[in-house]
Amino acid sequence: MRLIATILGVCLAVLMVGGYSLIYLKGLVVSVVVESPSNAQFFHAELSAGEDLAFLLLPDQKAALFYSAEKPNCLSGALVQLRQRVATHIAGRLWNLDGPGELAGLRWYPRNATPYVAEFETLKSFHDGPCDRFRKPGDKRDVVLVRVDDRLLFQDVWLKKTEVDEEDIAALVRQFD
């Protein structure tokens, strides 16, 4: 009986050390920096009646964020510098997000998902009307972005990729001049 307890104890210890190694030490080895797209990519979602959120992923590790609302009539935007890296894939749908403030960064994501940990540094921002949804220039914060096929998860909102012509993208970016 004592022999069985010893064997079970050793097996449990090996499983615990192996699990720890798989989850935490793997994150020390893998660190991938994400390349910017060669063309701008536009993602959009309707938050509620009359409210919209748009995310424009730009070349050169930049993104433009836009929020608009009909009531009150307002438009707010931010141009941010992205410093992003792919989270560490553990197994199946389990990912480890490492970054500032992440002590236990284990997360489950949908199949075909690629999560990124990104630092947003606000370069420019504007607002027209009573809403000011984005941070001021110079502010930094960490966010998690998740890409699944033609969708992007940002701030707990699923945005859908939408085709937009180059003239419209140029007009959006001119908002920051």
C-alpha positions as CSV (number, residue, x, y, z in Angstrom):
1,M,0.0,0.0,0.0
2,R,2.8,2.3,0.9
3,L,4.5,1.5,-2.5
4,I,1.4,2.5,-4.4
5,A,1.2,5.8,-2.6
6,T,4.8,6.5,-3.4
7,I,4.4,5.7,-7.1
8,L,1.3,7.9,-7.3
9,G,3.1,10.7,-5.5
10,V,6.0,10.5,-8.0
11,C,3.7,10.4,-11.0
12,L,1.8,13.4,-9.7
13,A,5.0,15.4,-9.2
14,V,6.2,14.5,-12.7
15,L,2.9,15.6,-14.2
16,M,3.0,18.9,-12.3
17,V,6.6,19.7,-13.3
18,G,5.9,18.6,-16.9
19,G,2.8,20.8,-17.1
20,Y,4.6,23.8,-15.6
21,S,7.4,23.3,-18.1
22,L,5.0,23.0,-21.0
23,I,2.9,26.1,-20.2
24,Y,5.4,28.6,-18.7
25,L,8.8,27.7,-20.0
26,K,7.6,27.4,-23.6
27,G,6.7,31.1,-23.4
28,L,10.3,32.0,-22.7
29,V,11.4,30.4,-26.0
30,V,8.9,31.6,-28.5
31,S,8.6,35.3,-29.3
32,V,7.3,36.3,-32.7
33,V,7.0,39.9,-33.9
34,V,4.1,40.4,-36.3
35,E,4.6,42.0,-39.6
36,S,2.3,44.8,-40.8
37,P,0.1,44.1,-43.8
38,S,1.3,45.4,-47.1
39,N,-2.1,47.0,-47.7
40,A,-4.5,48.6,-45.2
41,Q,-7.2,46.4,-43.7
42,F,-10.5,47.8,-42.5
43,F,-12.5,46.2,-39.7
44,H,-16.0,47.5,-38.7
45,A,-18.7,46.7,-36.2
46,E,-22.0,48.3,-35.2
47,L,-22.0,48.5,-31.4
48,S,-25.7,49.4,-31.0
49,A,-28.2,51.5,-32.8
50,G,-26.3,54.5,-34.2
51,E,-22.9,53.5,-32.7
52,D,-20.0,52.3,-34.8
53,L,-16.4,51.2,-34.1
54,A,-13.8,50.9,-36.9
55,F,-10.3,49.6,-36.8
56,L,-8.0,50.4,-39.7
57,L,-4.8,48.3,-39.7
58,L,-2.1,50.2,-41.6
59,P,1.3,49.3,-43.0
60,D,4.3,50.4,-40.9
61,Q,3.0,48.9,-37.6
62,K,0.2,51.6,-37.2
63,A,-3.5,51.5,-36.8
64,A,-6.3,54.0,-36.8
65,L,-9.4,53.7,-34.5
66,F,-12.7,55.4,-35.1
67,Y,-15.8,55.7,-32.9
68,S,-19.0,57.4,-34.1
69,A,-22.4,57.9,-32.6
70,E,-25.6,59.5,-33.8
71,K,-26.9,60.6,-30.4
72,P,-25.0,62.5,-29.3
73,N,-23.6,63.4,-32.7
74,C,-19.9,62.7,-32.4
75,L,-16.8,61.3,-34.0
76,S,-13.6,60.3,-32.2
77,G,-10.4,58.8,-33.6
78,A,-6.9,57.8,-32.7
79,L,-3.8,57.0,-34.7
80,V,-1.6,54.5,-32.8
81,Q,1.8,52.9,-33.1
82,L,1.5,49.1,-32.7
83,R,4.2,46.9,-31.1
84,Q,2.7,43.5,-31.3
85,R,3.7,39.9,-30.9
86,V,1.9,36.6,-31.3
87,A,0.9,34.9,-28.1
88,T,2.4,31.5,-27.4
89,H,0.4,28.5,-28.6
90,I,0.3,25.8,-26.0
91,A,-1.9,23.1,-27.4
92,G,-5.3,22.9,-29.2
93,R,-7.1,26.1,-28.5
94,L,-5.0,27.0,-25.4
95,W,-2.8,30.1,-25.7
96,N,-0.5,31.9,-23.3
97,L,-0.5,35.7,-23.4
98,D,2.6,37.2,-21.9
99,G,3.0,40.9,-21.3
100,P,2.9,43.5,-18.7
101,G,0.3,42.8,-16.0
102,E,-0.2,39.2,-17.2
103,L,0.5,36.8,-14.4
104,A,-1.4,33.8,-15.6
105,G,-2.1,34.6,-19.3
106,L,-3.7,31.3,-20.3
107,R,-6.7,31.8,-22.6
108,W,-9.0,29.6,-24.8
109,Y,-9.6,31.0,-28.2
110,P,-11.8,29.8,-31.2
111,R,-10.3,27.5,-33.8
112,N,-8.2,29.2,-36.4
113,A,-7.6,32.1,-34.0
114,T,-4.3,34.0,-33.7
115,P,-4.1,36.2,-30.6
116,Y,-1.7,39.0,-30.4
117,V,-0.5,41.0,-27.4
118,A,0.0,44.6,-28.6
119,E,1.2,47.8,-27.1
120,F,-0.8,50.8,-28.4
121,E,1.0,54.1,-28.2
122,T,-1.3,57.0,-29.2
123,L,0.4,59.2,-31.8
124,K,-2.6,61.5,-32.6
125,S,-6.2,61.8,-31.6
126,F,-9.2,63.9,-32.3
127,H,-12.8,64.3,-31.4
128,D,-15.7,66.1,-32.9
129,G,-18.7,66.5,-30.6
130,P,-19.1,65.5,-26.9
131,C,-17.4,62.1,-27.1
132,D,-13.7,61.6,-26.5
133,R,-13.3,57.8,-26.6
134,F,-9.5,57.5,-27.1
135,R,-6.4,58.3,-25.1
136,K,-4.3,61.4,-25.6
137,P,-1.1,61.4,-27.6
138,G,1.8,59.8,-25.8
139,D,-0.3,57.4,-23.7
140,K,0.5,53.7,-23.9
141,R,-1.5,50.7,-23.1
142,D,-1.5,46.9,-23.7
143,V,-4.4,45.3,-25.6
144,V,-5.1,41.8,-26.9
145,L,-6.2,41.4,-30.5
146,V,-7.5,38.2,-31.9
147,R,-7.7,37.4,-35.6
148,V,-10.0,34.7,-36.9
149,D,-10.4,34.5,-40.6
150,D,-12.0,37.8,-41.6
151,R,-12.8,39.0,-38.1
152,L,-10.9,40.9,-35.4
153,L,-11.6,40.8,-31.7
154,F,-10.8,44.2,-30.1
155,Q,-12.0,45.4,-26.7
156,D,-14.5,42.5,-26.5
157,V,-16.1,43.5,-29.8
158,W,-15.9,41.3,-32.9
159,L,-15.2,43.5,-36.0
160,K,-15.7,42.2,-39.5
161,K,-13.2,42.8,-42.3
162,T,-14.8,45.1,-44.9
163,E,-13.4,46.0,-48.3
164,V,-12.8,49.7,-48.6
165,D,-11.1,51.5,-51.6
166,E,-7.9,53.4,-51.2
167,E,-9.5,56.8,-51.6
168,D,-11.7,56.2,-48.5
169,I,-8.7,54.9,-46.5
170,A,-6.8,58.0,-47.5
171,A,-9.7,60.2,-46.4
172,L,-9.8,58.4,-43.0
173,V,-6.1,58.9,-42.4
174,R,-6.3,62.6,-43.4
175,Q,-8.5,63.1,-40.3
176,F,-5.2,63.1,-38.3
177,D,-3.6,65.9,-40.3
